[in-house]
Amino acid sequence: MITEPCNLRLLSPDDAGGGGHGSTDVDPSSAVEPMTWSLLGRFFGLPLLIIGTIVGGAVIVVLLFGGPVAPEKFSIDQLLQALEASSGEKSAGILLPREKQLWQRAVELSERLRNKDKELTPAELQTTADRLGTMIRAELDSRSSASVANEDQAHHEVLRSSRLEFMIRALGRTELPEAVGTLVEIVERGAEPYASVAMLQLGELSHAEGIEAAVPAMTAVLRKSKRPESLIIAATAVSLLAGKGDPQVVAALDGLCVGHDGEVAWSAALGLARLGSDAGKSTLLDLLDRHFWESAKRYSVTDESGRVHHYPMPASRVDEYLKTAIEACADLANPEIEAMIKTLESDPSPIVQAAAKAAVVRRKKLHAG
């Protein structure tokens, strides 16, 4: 069953129409990149629980601290200096307005590194990655002894935690080997939600030097974690990074598929399919079935009073999930799965039809080769 979190759209700086390339004191309500179901679906497969955790911290920040502020212009070096001055143990005793400002600096840095080639020389980018890695390690070390005693400290905690998440995202966007090493270390430490944010970044660095080190770290998460969100992210990310048929990863995903249900099992089955294993066949057959997704109880919303309401899943979302399942299963040599994909060539949705036809053509080329 799918539980939908609150329907709060997070705007990017472009959506907000302000701030610009050099802005750093951005409106928190416009600082977070839009996390659409389509965007998430393309990366994760079926990341239905992730919204409430990875994005949830940013939502809380928006609700608690979202207010327009005057933009200023800072260089990336100045953004790093501001964060360095208050990282690790130096964060103790910071006033709430200053904490909000530091969060804004981390958000701005993360956004600016989207265009790193225009912002920084290769040497400057290397220095940026090194400085971010040092700050992140210091922050993780200091957070291990953090405590919350009152409401003000709780607000500090929300901002400081979200600041660290954006610093991890900024590090990933450098796309350097040193970033991979630090991100893997974060995963190995296992502190959440930071390990999950690191896995998100690693999943987008499939061509980075040293990325193979992320595979055993994520495989360990699959075996040890009890947190559904972590399992979903690890299952999808490791399937994008591991080699086809990797026996350790396949075994871990198979165990996950057998030992869980719902979103965790779905992500594990799709991960197996990407690695060329049909061990999750029964789950995959469901995910390739429009009737499965259109079940009246497949989609639910919990209101403010805690009451659960069941609805049919929106058609556009069904299309995205079917498309994702088709793409994951495209190379599987399983007659039942192949038959399901061929059936979807006549699906009522043009999106699903196109995905199914592309998968059938791909299969023919593979067999011909």
C-alpha positions as CSV (number, residue, x, y, z in Angstrom):
1,M,0.0,0.0,0.0
2,I,1.2,3.5,-0.8
3,T,1.1,6.2,1.7
4,E,1.3,9.7,0.3
5,P,3.0,12.4,2.3
6,C,1.8,16.0,2.5
7,N,1.4,17.6,-0.9
8,L,3.8,20.5,-0.5
9,R,5.6,21.5,-3.7
10,L,9.2,22.6,-3.2
11,L,10.3,25.2,-5.7
12,S,13.7,25.6,-7.2
13,P,15.3,29.0,-7.4
14,D,14.3,29.2,-11.1
15,D,10.7,28.6,-10.2
16,A,10.9,31.3,-7.6
17,G,12.1,33.8,-10.2
18,G,14.6,35.4,-7.9
19,G,18.0,35.0,-6.2
20,G,19.9,34.3,-9.4
21,H,23.2,32.7,-10.0
22,G,25.0,34.5,-7.2
23,S,22.3,34.7,-4.6
24,T,22.9,33.1,-1.2
25,D,20.3,34.5,1.2
26,V,17.5,32.6,-0.6
27,D,13.9,32.1,0.4
28,P,13.9,28.7,2.1
29,S,10.6,28.0,0.4
30,S,12.3,28.3,-3.0
31,A,15.7,26.8,-2.1
32,V,15.0,23.1,-2.7
33,E,15.0,21.6,-6.1
34,P,11.6,20.2,-7.2
35,M,11.2,16.6,-6.3
36,T,8.6,15.3,-8.7
37,W,7.3,11.7,-8.8
38,S,8.6,11.5,-12.4
39,L,12.1,12.6,-11.5
40,L,12.3,10.3,-8.5
41,G,10.8,7.4,-10.4
42,R,13.4,7.6,-13.1
43,F,16.2,7.3,-10.5
44,F,14.8,5.2,-7.7
45,G,12.3,2.9,-9.4
46,L,9.5,3.2,-6.8
47,P,10.8,5.4,-4.0
48,L,7.5,5.9,-2.3
49,L,8.8,6.3,1.3
50,I,11.7,8.5,0.5
51,I,9.6,11.7,0.1
52,G,8.8,11.8,3.8
53,T,12.4,11.4,4.9
54,I,15.0,12.8,2.4
55,V,12.7,15.7,1.4
56,G,10.9,15.8,4.8
57,G,13.7,17.6,6.5
58,A,13.6,20.3,3.9
59,V,9.8,20.6,4.2
60,I,10.1,21.1,8.0
61,V,12.7,23.8,7.4
62,V,10.3,25.5,4.9
63,L,7.4,25.4,7.4
64,L,9.5,26.6,10.4
65,F,11.7,29.2,8.8
66,G,10.4,30.0,5.3
67,G,10.3,33.7,4.8
68,P,11.6,36.1,2.1
69,V,15.0,37.6,2.7
70,A,17.1,40.1,0.8
71,P,19.5,38.3,-1.6
72,E,23.3,38.9,-1.3
73,K,26.1,37.8,-3.6
74,F,28.9,35.6,-2.4
75,S,31.6,33.7,-4.1
76,I,31.8,29.9,-3.6
77,D,34.9,30.5,-1.5
78,Q,32.9,32.9,0.8
79,L,30.2,30.3,1.1
80,L,32.7,27.7,2.2
81,Q,34.3,30.1,4.6
82,A,31.0,30.8,6.3
83,L,30.3,27.1,6.7
84,E,33.8,26.3,7.9
85,A,33.6,29.0,10.6
86,S,30.6,27.1,12.2
87,S,31.3,23.4,11.4
88,G,31.7,20.6,13.9
89,E,32.1,21.6,17.5
90,K,32.2,25.3,16.5
91,S,28.4,25.0,15.9
92,A,27.7,24.9,19.6
93,G,26.0,28.0,20.9
94,I,25.1,29.4,17.5
95,L,21.9,31.6,17.6
96,L,18.9,30.5,15.6
97,P,19.1,33.4,13.1
98,R,22.7,32.5,12.4
99,E,21.8,28.8,12.0
100,K,19.2,29.8,9.4
101,Q,21.8,31.8,7.6
102,L,24.2,28.9,7.5
103,W,21.5,26.6,6.2
104,Q,20.9,29.1,3.4
105,R,24.6,29.1,2.6
106,A,24.6,25.3,2.3
107,V,21.6,25.4,0.0
108,E,23.2,28.0,-2.2
109,L,26.5,26.1,-2.4
110,S,24.6,22.9,-3.4
111,E,22.8,24.8,-6.1
112,R,25.8,26.7,-7.4
113,L,27.8,23.4,-7.8
114,R,25.2,22.3,-10.4
115,N,27.1,24.7,-12.7
116,K,30.6,23.9,-11.3
117,D,32.3,24.1,-14.7
118,K,31.2,27.8,-15.1
119,E,31.9,28.6,-11.4
120,L,35.3,27.0,-10.7
121,T,38.5,25.9,-12.3
122,P,39.5,22.2,-11.9
123,A,42.0,23.2,-9.1
124,E,39.3,25.2,-7.3
125,L,36.8,22.4,-7.6
126,Q,39.4,20.0,-6.1
127,T,39.9,22.4,-3.2
128,T,36.1,22.7,-2.7
129,A,35.7,19.0,-2.5
130,D,38.5,18.7,0.0
131,R,37.1,21.5,2.2
132,L,33.6,20.0,2.1
133,G,34.9,16.6,3.0
134,T,36.7,17.9,6.0
135,M,33.6,19.9,7.2
136,I,31.3,16.9,6.7
137,R,33.5,14.6,8.7
138,A,33.8,17.2,11.5
139,E,30.0,17.7,11.5
140,L,29.3,14.0,11.7
141,D,31.7,13.6,14.5
142,S,30.2,16.4,16.5
143,R,26.6,15.2,15.9
144,S,27.2,11.9,17.5
145,S,27.0,13.6,20.9
146,A,24.2,16.1,20.0
147,S,21.2,16.3,22.3
148,V,17.9,18.2,22.2
149,A,16.5,19.7,25.4
150,N,13.9,22.2,24.3
151,E,12.0,23.7,21.4
152,D,14.7,26.2,20.4
153,Q,17.3,23.4,20.4
154,A,14.9,21.3,18.3
155,H,14.7,24.1,15.7
156,H,18.4,24.4,15.7
157,E,18.6,20.6,15.2
158,V,16.3,20.7,12.2
159,L,18.4,23.4,10.5
160,R,21.7,22.0,11.4
161,S,20.7,18.5,10.1
162,S,19.3,19.9,6.9
163,R,22.5,22.0,6.5
164,L,24.6,18.9,6.6
165,E,22.4,17.1,4.1
166,F,22.9,20.0,1.6
167,M,26.6,19.9,2.2
168,I,26.6,16.2,1.3
169,R,24.7,17.0,-1.8
170,A,27.1,19.7,-2.7
171,L,30.0,17.3,-2.2
172,G,28.4,14.8,-4.6
173,R,27.9,17.5,-7.2
174,T,31.7,18.0,-7.4
175,E,31.8,14.5,-9.1
176,L,35.4,14.0,-8.0
177,P,37.0,10.8,-6.8
178,E,37.6,12.4,-3.4
179,A,33.9,13.0,-3.1
180,V,33.2,9.3,-3.8
181,G,35.5,8.3,-0.9
182,T,33.9,10.6,1.5
183,L,30.4,9.6,0.5
184,V,31.2,6.0,0.9
185,E,32.6,6.7,4.3
186,I,29.3,8.4,5.2
187,V,27.4,5.3,4.1
188,E,29.7,3.1,6.2
189,R,29.2,5.2,9.3
190,G,25.5,4.5,8.9
191,A,24.1,7.7,10.5
192,E,20.8,8.5,9.1
193,P,19.5,10.4,7.2
194,Y,23.0,11.3,6.0
195,A,23.9,7.8,4.8
196,S,20.8,7.8,2.6
197,V,21.7,11.3,1.2
198,A,25.1,10.0,0.4
199,M,23.7,6.9,-1.4
200,L,21.5,9.2,-3.4
201,Q,24.6,11.1,-4.6
202,L,26.6,7.9,-5.2
203,G,23.8,6.6,-7.4
204,E,24.2,9.5,-9.7
205,L,28.0,9.0,-10.0
206,S,28.1,5.7,-11.9
207,H,31.0,6.9,-14.1
208,A,33.1,8.5,-11.4
209,E,36.5,7.1,-10.6
210,G,36.5,4.8,-7.6
211,I,32.7,4.4,-7.6
212,E,33.1,0.6,-7.3
213,A,33.9,1.2,-3.6
214,A,30.3,2.1,-3.0
215,V,29.0,-1.3,-3.9
216,P,30.1,-3.3,-0.8
217,A,29.1,-0.3,1.4
218,M,25.5,-0.4,0.0
219,T,25.4,-4.1,0.1
220,A,26.1,-4.0,3.8
221,V,23.2,-1.6,4.2
222,L,20.9,-4.1,2.4
223,R,21.9,-6.8,4.9
224,K,21.9,-4.8,8.1
225,S,19.5,-1.8,7.9
226,K,16.0,-2.0,9.4
227,R,15.0,1.4,7.9
228,P,12.7,1.0,4.9
229,E,13.9,4.3,3.3
230,S,17.5,3.3,3.5
231,L,16.7,-0.1,2.0
232,I,14.8,1.4,-0.9
233,I,17.6,3.8,-1.7
234,A,20.4,1.2,-1.3
235,A,18.5,-1.4,-3.4
236,T,18.1,1.0,-6.3
237,A,21.5,2.8,-6.1
238,V,23.5,-0.5,-5.9
239,S,21.7,-1.9,-8.9
240,L,22.9,1.1,-10.9
241,L,26.5,0.7,-9.8
242,A,27.1,-3.1,-9.4
243,G,28.2,-5.3,-12.3
244,K,25.7,-7.5,-14.0
245,G,25.1,-10.7,-11.9
246,D,27.3,-9.6,-9.0
247,P,26.7,-12.5,-6.7
248,Q,27.0,-10.6,-3.4
249,V,24.6,-7.9,-4.5
250,V,22.1,-10.4,-6.1
251,A,22.1,-12.5,-2.9
252,A,21.5,-9.4,-0.7
253,L,18.7,-8.1,-3.0
254,D,17.1,-11.6,-3.1
255,G,17.0,-11.7,0.7
256,L,15.5,-8.3,0.8
257,C,12.8,-9.2,-1.8
258,V,11.9,-12.4,0.2
259,G,12.0,-10.8,3.6
260,H,10.0,-7.6,2.9
261,D,6.9,-6.5,1.2
262,G,5.6,-3.2,-0.3
263,E,8.0,-0.6,-1.5
264,V,11.1,-2.4,-0.2
265,A,10.3,-5.6,-2.0
266,W,9.4,-3.7,-5.2
267,S,12.7,-1.8,-5.2
268,A,14.7,-5.1,-4.5
269,A,12.9,-6.9,-7.3
270,L,13.6,-4.0,-9.8
271,G,17.2,-4.0,-8.6
272,L,17.6,-7.7,-9.3
273,A,16.1,-7.2,-12.7
274,R,18.6,-4.5,-13.6
275,L,21.4,-6.9,-12.6
276,G,20.0,-9.6,-14.9
277,S,18.3,-11.8,-12.2
278,D,14.6,-12.9,-12.3
279,A,14.7,-14.0,-8.6
280,G,12.0,-11.4,-7.9
281,K,9.8,-12.6,-10.8
282,S,6.5,-12.9,-8.8
283,T,6.9,-9.3,-7.7
284,L,8.0,-8.1,-11.1
285,L,4.9,-9.6,-12.7
286,D,2.8,-7.5,-10.3
287,L,4.7,-4.4,-11.2
288,L,4.1,-5.0,-14.9
289,D,0.4,-5.4,-14.3
290,R,-1.8,-2.3,-14.8
291,H,-4.6,-3.9,-12.7
292,F,-2.1,-4.2,-9.8
293,W,-1.5,-0.5,-9.8
294,E,-5.1,0.4,-10.3
295,S,-6.3,-1.5,-7.3
296,A,-8.6,0.7,-5.2
297,K,-6.4,0.4,-2.1
298,R,-3.0,0.8,-3.8
299,Y,-2.9,4.5,-3.0
300,S,-3.8,6.1,0.4
301,V,-3.6,9.4,2.1
302,T,-3.4,10.1,5.8
303,D,-5.1,13.3,6.9
304,E,-4.1,15.5,9.8
305,S,-6.3,13.5,12.2
306,G,-4.4,10.3,11.3
307,R,-7.3,8.8,9.4
308,V,-6.4,6.9,6.2
309,H,-8.3,7.5,3.0
310,H,-8.0,5.1,0.1
311,Y,-8.2,6.2,-3.6
312,P,-7.3,4.8,-7.0
313,M,-3.8,5.8,-8.0
314,P,-3.6,8.8,-10.4
315,A,-3.3,7.6,-14.0
316,S,-0.1,9.5,-14.6
317,R,1.6,7.8,-11.7
318,V,0.5,4.4,-12.8
319,D,2.1,5.1,-16.2
320,E,5.4,6.1,-14.6
321,Y,5.6,3.0,-12.5
322,L,4.8,0.7,-15.4
323,K,7.4,2.5,-17.5
324,T,10.0,2.1,-14.7
325,A,9.2,-1.7,-14.4
326,I,9.4,-2.2,-18.1
327,E,12.8,-0.5,-18.4
328,A,14.2,-2.5,-15.4
329,C,13.0,-5.8,-16.9
330,A,13.9,-5.0,-20.5
331,D,16.9,-7.4,-20.6
332,L,15.5,-10.3,-18.5
333,A,15.4,-13.6,-20.3
334,N,12.2,-14.8,-18.7
335,P,9.3,-15.9,-20.9
336,E,6.6,-14.8,-18.4
337,I,8.1,-11.4,-18.0
338,E,8.6,-11.1,-21.7
339,A,4.9,-11.9,-22.3
340,M,3.8,-9.3,-19.8
341,I,5.9,-6.6,-21.6
342,K,4.5,-7.6,-25.0
343,T,1.0,-7.3,-23.5
344,L,1.8,-3.7,-22.5
345,E,2.5,-2.9,-26.2
346,S,-1.2,-2.4,-26.5
347,D,-1.6,-0.6,-23.1
348,P,-4.0,2.4,-23.3
349,S,-1.2,4.8,-22.3
350,P,1.1,6.0,-25.1
351,I,3.9,6.3,-22.5
352,V,3.6,2.7,-21.5
353,Q,3.2,1.5,-25.1
354,A,6.3,3.3,-26.2
355,A,8.3,1.8,-23.3
356,A,7.1,-1.7,-24.0
357,K,7.8,-1.4,-27.7
358,A,11.3,-0.1,-27.1
359,A,11.9,-3.1,-24.7
360,V,10.6,-5.6,-27.3
361,V,12.9,-4.1,-30.0
362,R,15.8,-4.2,-27.5
363,R,15.1,-7.9,-26.8
364,K,15.1,-8.7,-30.5
365,K,18.5,-7.0,-31.0
366,L,19.9,-8.9,-28.0
367,H,18.7,-12.2,-29.3
368,A,19.9,-11.5,-32.8
369,G,23.4,-10.7,-31.4
